[in-house]
């Protein structure tokens, strides 16, 4: 206690208590800190990032890009995803929670290249024989709809849009809605615009 001699004597019992129970106190401080962090409002940036991440995990229509694309496309993909989900909401596609169409879109460079990969994996293309791997191929996109789980997997090509010099965003939107409307029409849902 000689080291603590500079402190007033009335603090010695408190310091002794703190010294003896420091591990327990540290764990309680950690617990209280985590509880306060949950209760205190988040910063605006953290709240927006968390909200977007939560929404994207639960959205029935998702859009991603092939790994060969730059990550700088992420804002455009998020915007397209939100736009398409909003269009589906406006068309009342989500009115029946037991029947919600899900779409998993992937932007790719070339449709020919992707179809060769799918055919090599045993998928049949341009058939409507009900096989589990039947793909519908149109100019600039291909999709496969699984009615058992209401899931559509689709590939949207962009190389031809770049070569044609058309507005790439509008071209992608047109292809996204073409796929979505094709599947929706099978179930009598309103088309997206």
C-alpha positions in Angstrom: 0.0 0.0 0.0 3.0 2.3 0.1 2.5 3.0 -3.6 -1.0 4.4 -2.8 0.2 6.6 0.1 -0.3 9.7 -1.9 -4.1 9.1 -2.0 -6.3 10.2 0.8 -7.0 7.4 3.3 -10.8 7.3 2.7 -10.2 6.0 -0.8 -8.1 3.0 0.2 -11.0 0.6 0.9 -12.6 1.5 -2.5 -9.3 1.0 -4.3 -8.8 -2.3 -2.6 -12.3 -3.4 -3.6 -11.7 -2.3 -7.2 -8.4 -4.1 -7.3 -9.8 -7.4 -6.0 -12.9 -7.3 -8.3 -11.4 -5.8 -11.4 -12.2 -8.8 -13.7 -15.8 -8.9 -12.6 -16.2 -5.2 -13.0 -14.6 -5.2 -16.5 -17.1 -7.9 -17.7 -20.0 -5.8 -16.2 -18.7 -2.7 -17.9 -18.5 -4.5 -21.2 -22.1 -5.8 -20.8 -23.4 -2.4 -19.9 -21.6 -0.8 -22.8 -23.1 -3.3 -25.3 -26.5 -2.7 -23.8 -26.1 1.1 -24.2 -24.9 0.7 -27.8 -28.1 -1.2 -28.6 -30.3 1.5 -26.9 -28.5 4.6 -28.2 -29.4 5.8 -31.7 -27.0 4.8 -34.5 -25.3 7.3 -36.6 -27.1 8.2 -39.8 -24.6 6.4 -42.0 -24.6 3.2 -39.9 -28.4 3.2 -39.7 -28.7 3.6 -43.5 -26.1 0.9 -44.2 -27.8 -1.5 -41.8 -31.2 -0.8 -43.2 -30.1 -1.3 -46.8 -28.3 -4.6 -45.9 -31.4 -5.9 -44.1 -33.7 -5.0 -47.0 -31.5 -6.6 -49.6 -31.4 -9.8 -47.6 -35.2 -10.0 -47.6 -36.0 -8.7 -51.1 -37.6 -11.2 -53.4 -35.8 -9.8 -56.4 -32.0 -9.6 -56.2 -29.5 -8.4 -58.8 -25.8 -9.1 -58.8 -23.0 -8.9 -61.3 -20.7 -11.6 -62.5 -17.3 -11.6 -60.7 -15.6 -10.2 -63.8 -17.3 -6.9 -63.4 -16.0 -4.1 -61.3 -17.2 -3.6 -57.8 -18.0 0.0 -58.8 -21.2 -1.3 -60.3 -22.6 -2.0 -56.8 -24.5 1.3 -56.5 -26.2 0.8 -59.9 -27.1 -2.8 -59.0 -28.6 -1.6 -55.7 -30.6 1.1 -57.6 -31.9 -1.4 -60.2 -32.8 -3.9 -57.4 -34.7 -1.3 -55.5 -36.4 0.0 -58.6 -37.5 -3.5 -59.8 -38.8 -4.5 -56.3 -40.7 -1.2 -56.1 -42.3 -1.9 -59.6 -43.4 -5.4 -58.3 -44.8 -3.8 -55.2 -46.8 -1.3 -57.2 -48.1 -4.1 -59.4 -49.3 -5.9 -56.2 -47.0 -8.9 -56.7 -46.5 -9.2 -52.9 -50.2 -9.1 -51.9 -50.3 -12.8 -51.1 -47.4 -13.7 -48.7 -47.8 -17.4 -49.5 -47.2 -16.7 -53.2 -44.2 -14.4 -53.8 -42.2 -14.8 -57.0 -38.4 -14.7 -56.3 -35.9 -13.6 -58.9 -32.1 -14.0 -58.8 -30.6 -11.9 -61.6 -27.0 -11.9 -62.6 -25.4 -9.4 -65.1 -23.0 -11.1 -67.4 -20.9 -10.0 -70.3 -21.9 -12.6 -72.9 -25.0 -14.8 -73.0 -23.3 -17.2 -75.5 -20.5 -17.9 -73.0 -22.9 -18.5 -70.1 -25.1 -20.8 -72.2 -22.1 -22.9 -73.2 -21.3 -23.3 -69.5 -24.9 -24.3 -68.7 -25.1 -26.8 -71.5 -21.8 -28.3 -70.4 -23.3 -28.8 -67.0 -26.2 -30.7 -68.5 -28.9 -27.9 -68.7 -31.3 -28.0 -71.7 -31.9 -24.8 -73.5 -34.9 -23.4 -75.4 -37.1 -26.3 -74.3 -40.3 -26.4 -72.5 -40.3 -30.1 -71.7 -40.6 -29.4 -67.9 -37.1 -30.6 -67.2 -35.5 -29.3 -64.0 -32.9 -27.5 -66.0 -34.8 -26.0 -69.0 -33.7 -22.5 -69.9 -35.6 -19.9 -71.9 -33.3 -17.9 -74.1 -34.1 -14.6 -75.7 -32.0 -11.9 -77.2 -29.9 -10.6 -74.4 -31.1 -12.7 -71.5 -31.8 -16.3 -70.4 -33.8 -17.5 -67.5 -35.0 -20.7 -65.7 -38.1 -20.7 -63.6 -38.7 -23.4 -60.9 -42.4 -23.5 -60.1 -41.9 -25.7 -57.1 -40.3 -22.9 -55.1 -41.3 -19.9 -57.3 -37.7 -19.1 -58.0 -36.3 -17.7 -61.3 -32.6 -17.6 -62.0 -31.8 -15.2 -64.9 -28.7 -14.0 -66.7 -28.7 -10.6 -68.3 -26.1 -9.9 -71.0 -24.6 -6.4 -71.4 -22.0 -6.7 -74.1 -24.5 -6.2 -76.9 -25.9 -3.1 -75.2 -22.4 -1.6 -75.0 -21.8 -2.4 -78.7 -25.1 -1.0 -79.8 -24.5 2.3 -78.0 -27.9 2.3 -76.4 -28.5 3.5 -72.8 -27.1 0.6 -70.8 -29.3 1.2 -67.7 -32.5 1.4 -69.8 -31.4 -1.7 -71.7 -30.8 -3.6 -68.5 -34.2 -2.5 -67.1 -35.9 -3.6 -70.3 -34.4 -7.1 -69.9 -35.1 -7.4 -66.2 -38.8 -6.5 -66.7 -39.0 -8.8 -69.7 -38.0 -11.8 -67.6 -40.1 -10.8 -64.7 -43.2 -10.2 -66.8 -42.7 -13.5 -68.6 -42.8 -15.4 -65.4 -45.6 -13.2 -63.9 -47.8 -13.7 -66.9 -47.8 -17.5 -66.1 -49.5 -16.6 -62.8 -51.9 -13.9 -64.0 -50.0 -11.1 -62.3 -49.9 -7.6 -63.7 -46.9 -6.8 -65.9 -44.2 -4.4 -64.8 -43.6 -1.2 -66.7 
